[in-house]
């Protein structure tokens, strides 16, 4: 006799993701195969996807095909699924295309917020699930129909009101949501603009649901007694993503509502690892043996590498590193006194802001594509920095 429902919580797939010009979609596709394997082996009843299925609002046909195939394979296995839009997804596209298409196969998708009476709380076999896609500050104020004198309210207060509103007819068993909880750890690759403090919701504002399935932050972590982020499927960017734990969360939800959910975080190592190597020019100039050791370690790394070099410009070293197949970026920095040789990673806020501009201006799918423009912008910034370093 069945005594509990088994839920598999995943998020932040970022289908269509490119890193320094390299398409990561095949890695995400392999990770999704592993998710399907877990669904079968763990006898999962319901899959929850907490947003950022795509990496940008105008995805490639390959990315879209993988998304549709995943949900169709779940339907074939008679496994239910629910998903919401994140800040990287096109909410309108999810509503008008994916929801209409996949809804015919029993998949519940939400690209735009709906209140409880509008379908924002879904009943699936007695399990009530609130669907909360990502909301920007502007859309949150519009959704709540705040009068002008209240539009200064903090994002956290607006979200608290919204989450409480969805519980007017009784607290849902599960919330599926995409936002930042204050105090949570980033996992690398998140949009800096949507991690700002004013976008953070305090843990105390979270509802008393049996389980809150969160997306947006790319590290596997518990942020409240009943709330978890599974993290991204694969490491998405250099920096914090190199060290962050990520995976999926298996949740056993007893049919007896008086019993608590049993949560089983499942860390994974899907996708190629990322690593930033830090090298000083003085190190490779010490001896041929030391140079061979350092370059050999970088070349033998099985994932994608970024190399930060400190010291005066060394063109031959730069060219050698750039010729390595797995080295995606070589950044040059002036060595600073008193820093113990520790390199400081170059800022990425400029590329992040440029990416956001292209998306908001509707130029992401232009000619050339937005990702190519961002990549070219990053290369140009790096060339300027290298030129300035050479002049010094």
C-alpha positions in Angstrom: 0.0 0.0 0.0 1.4 3.4 -1.0 2.1 5.6 2.0 3.9 8.5 0.5 4.5 10.5 -2.8 8.0 10.6 -4.1 9.0 13.9 -5.6 12.2 14.7 -7.5 13.1 18.4 -7.3 15.5 19.9 -10.0 16.1 23.4 -11.3 18.4 25.6 -13.3 19.1 23.4 -16.3 20.2 26.4 -18.5 19.7 24.6 -21.8 21.5 26.5 -24.5 24.2 27.7 -22.2 27.5 28.7 -23.7 30.7 29.3 -21.8 33.4 31.4 -23.5 32.0 30.3 -26.8 31.6 26.6 -26.0 28.1 25.2 -26.2 27.3 23.3 -22.9 24.0 21.9 -24.2 25.4 18.4 -24.8 26.5 18.3 -21.1 23.0 19.4 -19.9 21.5 16.7 -22.2 23.6 14.0 -20.5 22.6 15.3 -17.1 18.9 15.2 -18.1 19.4 11.5 -19.1 20.7 11.0 -15.5 17.6 12.7 -14.1 15.4 10.3 -16.1 17.4 7.4 -14.8 16.8 8.6 -11.2 13.1 9.0 -11.9 13.0 5.3 -12.9 15.3 3.9 -10.2 13.7 5.9 -7.4 10.1 5.3 -8.6 9.3 9.0 -8.7 5.7 10.1 -8.9 6.2 13.8 -9.6 9.1 15.9 -11.1 9.4 19.5 -10.0 11.5 22.0 -12.1 12.0 25.3 -10.3 12.8 27.5 -13.3 15.6 28.5 -15.6 15.0 25.6 -17.9 16.6 27.7 -20.7 19.7 29.9 -20.5 18.1 32.8 -22.4 14.6 33.8 -23.6 15.2 32.9 -27.3 16.6 29.4 -27.1 18.1 27.4 -29.9 16.0 24.7 -31.6 18.3 22.1 -30.1 17.6 23.4 -26.6 13.9 23.4 -27.2 13.9 19.9 -28.6 15.7 18.6 -25.5 13.2 20.3 -23.2 10.2 18.9 -25.1 11.8 15.4 -25.3 12.4 15.3 -21.6 8.8 16.0 -20.6 7.4 13.7 -23.3 9.6 10.8 -21.9 8.3 11.5 -18.5 4.7 11.4 -19.9 5.5 8.1 -21.6 6.7 6.7 -18.2 3.4 8.0 -16.7 5.3 10.4 -14.3 3.7 13.8 -13.7 5.7 17.0 -14.0 5.4 20.6 -13.0 7.7 23.5 -14.0 7.8 27.3 -13.8 9.7 30.0 -15.6 12.9 31.5 -14.1 14.5 34.8 -14.8 16.4 33.4 -17.8 13.3 31.9 -19.3 10.7 33.7 -21.5 7.5 33.5 -19.4 5.5 34.4 -22.5 7.1 31.6 -24.5 6.4 29.1 -21.8 2.8 30.1 -21.6 2.0 30.3 -25.3 4.2 27.5 -26.6 5.4 24.9 -24.0 2.3 25.0 -21.8 -0.1 24.6 -24.7 2.0 21.8 -26.2 3.0 19.8 -23.2 -0.2 20.4 -21.3 -1.8 17.9 -23.6 0.5 15.3 -22.1 -0.3 16.2 -18.5 2.7 18.5 -17.9 1.8 21.5 -15.8 3.8 24.6 -16.8 3.6 28.2 -15.7 5.4 31.1 -17.3 3.5 33.9 -15.7 2.1 34.2 -12.2 -1.6 33.4 -11.5 -3.4 33.8 -8.2 -5.0 30.8 -6.6 -8.4 31.3 -8.2 -6.8 31.8 -11.6 -5.0 28.4 -11.5 -1.9 29.5 -9.5 -2.5 26.6 -7.1 -2.8 23.2 -8.8 -4.4 20.1 -7.3 -2.8 17.0 -8.6 -4.4 13.9 -7.0 -5.0 15.7 -3.7 -1.5 17.3 -3.7 -1.9 21.1 -3.8 1.1 22.9 -5.4 1.5 26.7 -5.7 3.3 27.8 -8.9 5.4 30.9 -8.5 7.5 31.9 -11.5 10.2 34.6 -11.3 8.9 38.1 -10.9 10.9 41.3 -11.4 10.3 44.2 -9.1 8.2 46.0 -11.8 6.0 42.9 -12.5 5.6 42.2 -8.8 4.2 45.7 -8.2 1.9 45.3 -11.2 0.7 41.9 -10.2 -0.2 43.0 -6.7 -1.8 46.2 -8.2 -0.1 48.3 -5.6 -1.3 51.9 -5.4 1.4 54.6 -6.1 2.0 55.3 -2.4 2.9 51.6 -1.8 5.2 51.0 -4.7 8.2 51.8 -2.6 7.6 48.6 -0.7 10.6 46.2 -0.6 10.6 43.3 -2.9 10.6 41.0 0.1 7.4 42.5 1.5 5.8 42.1 -1.9 6.8 38.5 -2.1 5.5 37.9 1.4 2.1 39.2 0.5 2.1 37.2 -2.7 3.0 33.9 -1.0 0.4 34.5 1.7 -2.3 35.3 -0.9 -1.7 31.9 -2.5 -2.5 30.3 0.8 -5.8 32.1 1.3 -7.8 28.9 0.8 -5.4 26.8 2.9 -1.6 26.5 2.7 -0.6 24.5 -0.3 1.4 21.3 0.3 4.2 22.4 -2.0 5.5 25.7 -3.3 7.4 25.7 -6.6 9.2 29.0 -6.8 12.1 31.0 -8.3 13.6 33.7 -6.2 16.6 34.4 -3.8 16.3 33.6 -0.1 18.4 36.0 2.0 21.6 34.5 3.4 21.7 31.6 0.8 24.9 30.8 -1.1 25.4 31.5 -4.7 26.6 28.7 -6.9 28.2 30.6 -9.8 26.6 31.7 -13.1 23.6 33.5 -11.6 22.7 36.9 -13.0 24.3 39.5 -10.7 21.4 41.9 -11.3 19.0 39.5 -9.7 21.1 38.6 -6.7 21.1 42.1 -5.3 20.1 42.5 -1.7 16.8 44.2 -2.6 15.8 41.0 -4.5 16.3 38.7 -1.4 13.3 37.3 0.5 14.1 36.6 4.2 13.5 33.0 5.4 10.9 34.3 7.8 8.7 35.3 4.9 8.5 31.7 3.5 5.1 30.0 4.0 4.6 27.0 6.2 4.2 24.5 3.4 5.3 20.9 3.7 8.0 21.5 1.1 9.3 24.6 -0.8 11.0 23.7 -4.1 13.2 26.7 -4.9 15.2 27.6 -8.0 17.5 30.5 -9.0 20.7 29.8 -6.9 23.1 27.3 -8.3 24.3 25.6 -5.1 22.6 22.6 -3.5 21.5 23.8 0.0 18.8 24.0 2.6 17.6 27.6 3.4 14.8 26.9 5.8 13.4 23.8 7.6 11.1 23.1 4.6 13.0 24.8 1.7 15.7 23.6 -0.6 17.6 24.7 -3.7 18.9 21.7 -5.7 21.5 23.9 -7.5 22.2 23.8 -11.3 22.5 20.5 -13.2 26.1 21.3 -14.3 28.7 23.8 -13.2 27.9 26.9 -15.2 30.7 29.4 -14.9 34.1 29.9 -13.4 34.4 31.1 -9.9 32.0 29.9 -7.2 30.6 27.3 -9.6 33.9 25.4 -9.5 33.4 24.6 -5.8 29.6 24.6 -5.3 27.8 21.4 -4.6 24.8 20.7 -6.9 22.4 18.0 -7.7 18.7 17.1 -7.2 16.5 16.6 -4.1 14.4 13.6 -3.5 11.4 14.3 -1.3 9.1 11.7 0.3 5.8 13.3 1.2 3.7 11.1 3.4 0.0 10.8 2.5 -0.7 11.5 6.1 -0.4 15.3 6.3 0.4 15.1 10.0 3.8 13.6 9.1 6.7 15.7 7.9 8.4 15.4 4.5 11.5 13.3 4.4 14.1 15.1 2.3 17.1 13.4 0.7 19.6 15.8 -1.1 21.5 14.0 -3.8 24.7 15.7 -4.8 25.9 14.9 -8.4 29.0 15.6 -10.5 27.2 15.9 -13.9 28.9 18.0 -16.6 32.5 18.7 -17.1 34.3 20.2 -14.1 35.5 23.9 -14.2 38.7 25.1 -12.7 40.6 28.4 -12.6 44.4 27.9 -12.6 46.5 30.7 -11.2 50.0 31.1 -12.5 52.8 33.7 -12.1 55.1 34.5 -15.0 58.0 34.1 -12.6 57.0 30.5 -11.9 57.2 29.4 -15.5 60.5 31.3 -15.9 62.2 29.6 -13.0 63.2 26.5 -14.9 62.1 24.4 -17.9 61.0 21.7 -15.5 58.7 24.0 -13.5 57.2 25.3 -16.7 56.5 21.8 -18.0 54.9 20.8 -14.7 52.6 23.8 -14.7 51.5 23.5 -18.3 51.2 19.8 -18.1 48.8 20.1 -15.1 46.6 22.5 -17.0 46.6 20.5 -20.2 45.8 17.3 -18.3 42.7 18.8 -16.6 39.6 16.8 -17.8 37.2 19.7 -17.8 37.1 23.4 -18.9 39.9 25.6 -17.7 40.4 29.3 -17.2 44.0 30.6 -16.5 44.7 33.8 -14.7 48.3 34.8 -15.1 50.1 37.4 -13.0 53.2 39.4 -14.0 54.5 41.2 -17.0 53.0 40.4 -20.4 54.5 37.2 -21.9 53.2 36.7 -25.4 54.7 33.3 -26.0 53.1 32.0 -22.7 49.8 33.5 -23.6 49.8 31.9 -27.1 50.8 28.5 -25.6 47.9 28.6 -23.2 45.4 29.7 -25.8 46.3 26.8 -28.0 45.2 24.3 -25.4 41.9 22.7 -26.3 40.4 22.9 -22.8 41.5 26.4 -21.9 38.6 28.7 -22.6 40.0 31.9 -21.2 43.4 33.4 -20.5 43.3 36.5 -18.3 46.3 38.7 -17.5 46.8 40.7 -14.4 49.5 42.8 -12.9 51.2 41.2 -9.9 50.4 43.1 -6.8 52.8 43.4 -3.9 51.8 41.8 -0.7 49.1 39.6 -2.2 51.1 36.4 -1.9 50.9 35.8 -5.6 47.1 35.4 -5.4 45.5 36.5 -8.6 42.3 38.6 -8.5 39.7 37.4 -11.1 38.7 40.0 -13.6 35.2 41.5 -13.2 32.4 40.0 -15.2 29.8 42.6 -14.3 30.3 44.4 -17.7 29.5 41.3 -19.7 26.6 40.6 -17.4 25.1 44.0 -17.9 25.7 43.9 -21.7 23.9 40.4 -21.8 21.0 41.8 -19.9 20.8 44.8 -22.2 20.7 42.6 -25.3 17.9 40.5 -23.9 15.8 43.4 -22.8 16.3 45.2 -26.1 15.2 42.1 -28.0 18.6 41.7 -29.7 19.6 38.3 -28.4 18.5 36.5 -31.5 19.8 39.1 -33.9 22.6 38.8 -36.4 25.1 38.1 -34.9 23.5 36.2 -32.0 23.6 37.7 -28.6 26.0 35.1 -27.1 28.5 35.8 -29.8 28.3 39.6 -29.1 28.8 39.0 -25.4 31.8 36.7 -26.2 33.3 39.3 -28.5 32.7 42.0 -25.9 34.6 39.9 -23.3 37.5 39.2 -25.7 37.7 43.0 -26.5 37.8 43.8 -22.8 40.5 41.2 -22.3 42.6 42.6 -25.2 42.4 46.1 -23.8 43.5 44.8 -20.4 46.4 42.9 -22.0 47.4 45.9 -24.1 47.4 48.1 -21.0 49.5 45.5 -19.1 52.0 45.4 -22.0 52.4 49.2 -21.9 53.2 49.1 -18.3 
